[in-house]
Amino acid sequence: MTTMTLSIPVIETARLTLRAPQLDDLKPMAAFFETERSHMVGGPRDAMGSYTSLVSRLGHWVLNGYGLWHIVEKASGAFIGWTGMIFAPAWSEPELGWTLFEMAEGKGYGFEAATAARRHAARHQSLNGVISYIAPANIRSMALAERLGAQFESEAELLGKPCQVWRHPKLEIAA
């Protein structure tokens, strides 16, 4: 059996750890993707769809050198969602994405995690001034995008569904 070691950075914030996806994350991912709540991020999905999503996140890091981190609440150790950079053939450019499980909403975790991911992408992955694709009905994501400093750029379509493109301002990166 051949093994591969991935070098996915760990990011620490005041209340969160952003780390590589792990097999132990599959059960909470599957629970999320079984709900209607997941429809704005490619769901609902069955158990195999959740597994495919999990392993594709690791593959994304291998192929692109960046990807999604899984967010862990430090106080509880709970896996509460994901954030990071996504780029696939249907995308026009890399996207900063985020998803929080319902129990983690309303605590500022989305802002904290996405800010850390965006800062890391700008400093270490040459991804600055990126976009976010947001479903037109996803008011909470639009509010987070605005809080992050993004502005609505255009209406678009992604994977056959309407979406909005939000542009994040470039960060000043210290030399």
C-alpha positions as CSV (number, residue, x, y, z in Angstrom):
1,M,0.0,0.0,0.0
2,T,1.3,3.4,-0.9
3,T,0.7,6.3,1.4
4,M,0.8,10.0,0.7
5,T,1.5,12.8,3.1
6,L,-0.3,16.1,2.5
7,S,1.0,19.3,3.8
8,I,-2.2,21.2,4.6
9,P,-1.4,24.2,6.9
10,V,-3.3,24.5,10.2
11,I,-4.6,28.0,11.0
12,E,-5.4,29.0,14.6
13,T,-7.7,31.9,15.4
14,A,-8.8,33.1,18.9
15,R,-11.7,30.6,19.0
16,L,-11.2,28.3,16.0
17,T,-8.8,25.8,14.4
18,L,-8.8,25.5,10.6
19,R,-7.4,22.0,9.7
20,A,-7.4,19.4,7.0
21,P,-10.5,17.4,6.4
22,Q,-10.5,14.0,8.3
23,L,-12.4,10.8,8.0
24,D,-14.0,11.5,11.4
25,D,-15.7,14.5,9.8
26,L,-17.7,12.2,7.6
27,K,-20.6,11.6,10.0
28,P,-21.4,15.3,10.7
29,M,-20.9,16.1,7.0
30,A,-23.4,13.4,6.0
31,A,-25.8,14.7,8.6
32,F,-25.5,18.2,7.2
33,F,-25.8,17.0,3.5
34,E,-29.0,15.0,4.3
35,T,-30.8,18.2,5.2
36,E,-32.6,20.7,3.0
37,R,-30.3,23.3,4.5
38,S,-27.5,22.0,2.3
39,H,-29.2,22.9,-0.9
40,M,-27.2,26.1,-1.3
41,V,-23.9,24.2,-1.3
42,G,-24.6,21.3,-3.6
43,G,-26.9,19.2,-1.4
44,P,-28.8,17.3,-0.3
45,R,-26.5,14.3,-0.8
46,D,-26.6,10.7,0.2
47,A,-23.8,9.1,2.3
48,M,-21.7,8.3,-0.8
49,G,-22.1,11.9,-2.0
50,S,-20.8,13.1,1.4
51,Y,-17.9,10.7,1.2
52,T,-17.1,11.9,-2.3
53,S,-17.2,15.5,-1.1
54,L,-14.8,14.7,1.8
55,V,-12.2,13.0,-0.3
56,S,-12.4,15.5,-3.1
57,R,-11.4,18.2,-0.6
58,L,-8.2,16.4,0.0
59,G,-7.7,15.9,-3.7
60,H,-8.3,19.6,-4.3
61,W,-5.3,20.4,-2.0
62,V,-3.1,17.9,-4.0
63,L,-4.1,19.3,-7.4
64,N,-4.2,23.0,-6.6
65,G,-2.1,23.6,-3.5
66,Y,-5.1,25.1,-1.7
67,G,-8.6,24.0,-0.7
68,L,-11.1,23.9,2.1
69,W,-10.2,23.7,5.7
70,H,-12.5,22.1,8.2
71,I,-13.4,24.4,11.1
72,V,-13.2,23.2,14.7
73,E,-14.5,25.1,17.6
74,K,-11.6,25.1,20.2
75,A,-13.8,25.3,23.3
76,S,-15.8,22.1,22.4
77,G,-13.6,20.4,19.8
78,A,-16.6,20.2,17.5
79,F,-16.3,20.2,13.7
80,I,-18.6,23.0,12.8
81,G,-18.2,23.7,9.0
82,W,-15.6,24.6,6.4
83,T,-14.0,27.5,4.6
84,G,-11.3,28.1,2.1
85,M,-10.5,28.4,-1.5
86,I,-12.2,26.4,-4.2
87,F,-11.5,26.1,-7.9
88,A,-13.0,23.7,-10.4
89,P,-13.5,23.6,-14.1
90,A,-16.9,25.3,-13.9
91,W,-15.4,28.2,-11.9
92,S,-14.1,31.3,-13.7
93,E,-11.6,31.9,-10.9
94,P,-10.8,30.7,-7.4
95,E,-13.6,31.2,-4.9
96,L,-13.6,31.9,-1.2
97,G,-16.3,29.6,0.2
98,W,-17.7,28.9,3.6
99,T,-20.4,26.8,5.3
100,L,-21.3,26.6,8.9
101,F,-23.5,24.0,10.6
102,E,-26.6,25.4,12.1
103,M,-25.4,25.1,15.7
104,A,-22.4,27.3,14.9
105,E,-24.3,30.2,13.3
106,G,-24.7,33.6,15.0
107,K,-21.4,33.5,16.9
108,G,-19.1,35.3,14.4
109,Y,-17.4,32.0,13.5
110,G,-18.0,32.4,9.8
111,F,-16.3,35.8,9.8
112,E,-13.5,34.7,11.9
113,A,-12.8,31.6,9.8
114,A,-13.3,33.2,6.4
115,T,-11.1,36.1,7.4
116,A,-8.3,33.7,8.4
117,A,-8.7,31.6,5.2
118,R,-8.7,34.8,3.0
119,R,-5.6,36.2,4.7
120,H,-3.8,32.9,4.3
121,A,-4.8,32.6,0.6
122,A,-3.5,36.2,-0.1
123,R,-0.2,35.8,1.8
124,H,0.7,32.2,0.9
125,Q,-1.2,31.1,-2.2
126,S,-1.1,34.3,-4.4
127,L,-5.0,34.4,-4.2
128,N,-6.0,38.0,-3.5
129,G,-9.1,39.9,-4.5
130,V,-11.0,36.7,-4.9
131,I,-14.7,36.1,-5.5
132,S,-17.5,34.2,-3.7
133,Y,-20.4,32.6,-5.5
134,I,-23.5,33.0,-3.4
135,A,-27.0,31.5,-4.0
136,P,-29.5,34.3,-4.5
137,A,-31.6,33.1,-1.5
138,N,-28.6,32.8,0.8
139,I,-29.1,36.1,2.7
140,R,-26.8,35.0,5.6
141,S,-23.9,34.4,3.2
142,M,-24.5,37.8,1.5
143,A,-24.4,39.5,4.9
144,L,-21.2,37.7,5.7
145,A,-19.7,38.6,2.3
146,E,-20.5,42.3,3.0
147,R,-19.0,42.0,6.5
148,L,-15.9,40.7,4.9
149,G,-15.8,43.7,2.6
150,A,-17.0,42.0,-0.5
151,Q,-19.3,43.8,-3.0
152,F,-21.9,42.4,-5.3
153,E,-20.4,42.1,-8.8
154,S,-22.8,40.3,-11.1
155,E,-25.5,37.7,-11.5
156,A,-24.1,34.4,-12.9
157,E,-24.8,30.7,-13.2
158,L,-22.7,28.0,-11.6
159,L,-23.3,24.3,-12.1
160,G,-26.6,25.0,-13.8
161,K,-28.0,27.2,-11.0
162,P,-28.3,30.9,-10.7
163,C,-25.8,32.6,-8.3
164,Q,-24.4,35.9,-7.5
165,V,-20.7,36.8,-7.8
166,W,-19.3,38.9,-4.9
167,R,-15.8,40.4,-5.1
168,H,-13.6,40.7,-2.1
169,P,-11.2,43.6,-1.9
170,K,-7.5,42.9,-2.2
171,L,-5.7,42.7,1.1
172,E,-2.5,44.6,1.7
173,I,0.2,42.1,2.3
174,A,3.3,43.0,4.3
175,A,6.5,42.1,2.6
